[in-house]
Amino acid sequence: MSSGHDDADLRSRVARLSTEQKIRLLTGADFWALYPEPDAGLRRVVLSDGPAGVRGETWDERDTSANVPSPTALAATWDCDRVEAIGRLLAAEARRKGVDVLLAPTVNLHRTPYGGRHFECFSEDPLLTARIGVAYVRGLQSQGVGATVKHFVGNDSETERMSVDVRVDERTLRELYLAPFEAIVREAGAWAVMAAYNGVNGSTMTESPLLRAILHDEWGYDGLVMSDWTATRGTEAAARAALDLAMPGPAERFGPWGDALLEAVRAGQVDETLIDDKVLRILRLAVRVGGLDGAASSSGPRSPALVDIPRELRATAAASFVLARNERSLLPLDRSGLGRVALIGPNAEIARTLGGGSATVYPPYTVSPLDGLRAAGLDVAFAPGTLGHLRTAPARAPWLVRPDGSGPGADVRFFSPSGEVIGSEQREAAVFRWMNGFAAIGAPEQIDRLEISCLIRATEAGTYQLGVTGIGRFRLLTDEAVLFDETLTVRKGADVGETLMAPPVWLAPLDLAAGQSVAVRLEHDVHTSPMAAFGTFFQLLLEPPHGTDDEEMEAAVALAAGSDVAVVVVGTTAEVESEGFDRTSLALPGRQDELVRKVAAANPRTVVVVNSGAPVLLPWADQVAAVLLTWFGGQEFGNALADVLLGEAEPGGRLPTTWPASEDGLPSAQPDHGVLTYTEGLFIGYRAFDRDGREPLFPFGHGRGYTTWSYDSITVDCDDATPPSPHGADVAVCVEVRNTGSRPGREVVQVYASRPDSAVERPVRWLAGFAVVDADPGETVTVGILLPERAFQHWADGGWTLEAGTFALAAGSSAASLPLTGGVTLK
Ligand code: BGC
């Protein structure tokens, strides 16, 4: 793997630098960027989260980002070409926002659905994760934007993520958790890898011997290894391991490299050649992203991609939706003669398009289910049904009005420690987040106090809830009367992700007449924030009047009973599924199960749309006509939903992860005394269900389209598999399928391998290859699928081994529906 640039030139640039200059480069300059070094011809290189969009260096509504569907949704397409196109779209976004390297994709596995970042990872299966990950990275890097494959390795859940030691046996580590990293490094040539917060088998990942032994020595990786943010713990151990870049910076604030590393080098405790290699890798990354003077980007011309972003995001969301159940072919709805649609549910009016944590971006707009169905011209009536479980949302239009009444938004004033106003901003939203200083206004230490001013204008008479969420000292005043003057504190032991996504909330009732306005001022002492070293964050909250959950539920059921069809949108939110903590229950929050049951009892034509990034329990699934799983669908969510409900787009998704029927037998995400042992070994997801003979609610790979298929034949060792095998040891199979329905359709043909008489312990079956096919009614398509050699190997005694003999093959539409069988004998 070569950078396409002369390493000798890069080495000579390294040789020009003093030890101080070199060591300075090894820690970030700030939260999101590397230091420039003119003596090496290096400009500032910018890094940015994350998988569902490119955030850029600021993190609020003034700098919006295209919000692509959650990574679970991307994997649910099983469509590598589509995901590669999303990679190119993200690269165009990165260019637009001055970002060189995206901190994505996240390729940890869905070991357990409790994992807080489940929505941010692709799948429970290493092969599917690898294929989707390779496509994502290829798309991104083909445009000269770097990918950072993360989090290497074993960051499959969030509880105690900063300190937990994951104990996992060598075979499981290789066959499951390292497999996607290996494929992406080897096949897509990822330019960066992020070392995780956690430890594996006794070493914290930024100091782990795996970095050098596996990435460098085994896989020949020539890219950069950066730490997760603040994951670098020790000076020398991390320097001797193959960690190249400690993030964030600067070192004076975040250590532990900087001067301490300089001393270690001077004292001979860390060899300077190690430092040179790290700098070389930084320069190599810079060459690749076009960040080095006179060095061309390895990826050729950097023309802005012409992408119709809304169109692509809408089609991708639809292609990810999994139609899990469709009794009596309720879907697609026939537009002609369709009467009133009752749209019900807590996730129907506010678009829930992403999960929480560093993957959060500010989209330019979002299309909620209500917006999407209305835009499709349907006669829609809306009732939330239940709201009690939702965190109060930030104040927004039409209630949030600037102090002079000129439009939606709020004014911010920044005060210095001596009480002078040193800057101001006009904002359109009430989410305030500064992570890297206060932009042009000043560095964190220059700002002492913030003041947010706005009007809250009532649209109807009633009791509004006004409040604040954040950490630190806040004073909230309405018409100059103090409502609240206290310090909100973080839960002891809370992870930074929880601190950011779900800080404490304080609310007070405010009785307003229709049309009445109150002047609101929120003051915050910046130095009381736990993030004061680099900024602060908080939100002004407002909940408009609504009925009790009992009243709302009654209204929703009455609406459903009197409508032609009921569409209930249930789900989670970014505060339920987030970085920084795991879920402790898979149940839908609040009274959503009760809502679904009551609506389904009132109207047999009930479609339940499940808007979550990860599996939730659906104990009523067999009592409703249709179940559509939509993930966090990105900014075009509502439009894609209308397309699929009306049959203008095919629900193209297939499950990238098993949806369990209950919480029994799932791996735990809870460490015991700092240790999380992967006792289940190879048996996660469908591998566990198959071994135990347990029935999930919906199996891995499952999903219906709007047509039907017959699986007609499987031929092993056929010649026309695409792509053709790069080495002889791969196996090509051809599967013939026929569209037996009356609509054009899309099918994901899946091939699983098994080895019933194996001398080693194995899963009952495992995914060995797949392909997407499109066919018209009556059309037969033969699709060639390449099963890589690795799909038949297992890890034993420190190496990959092929157990000679006959492997059974089975093809079909999910891990639980495999009508075609064959076999292949390998030596
Ligand atoms: C997350 C990373 C992310 C980084 C920078 C960390 O907390 O684990 O995935 O890239 O923050 O935001």
Residues whose N, C-alpha, C, O or C-beta is under 5 A from the ligand:
A	BS01	BGC	D49 L103 D228 W229 S358
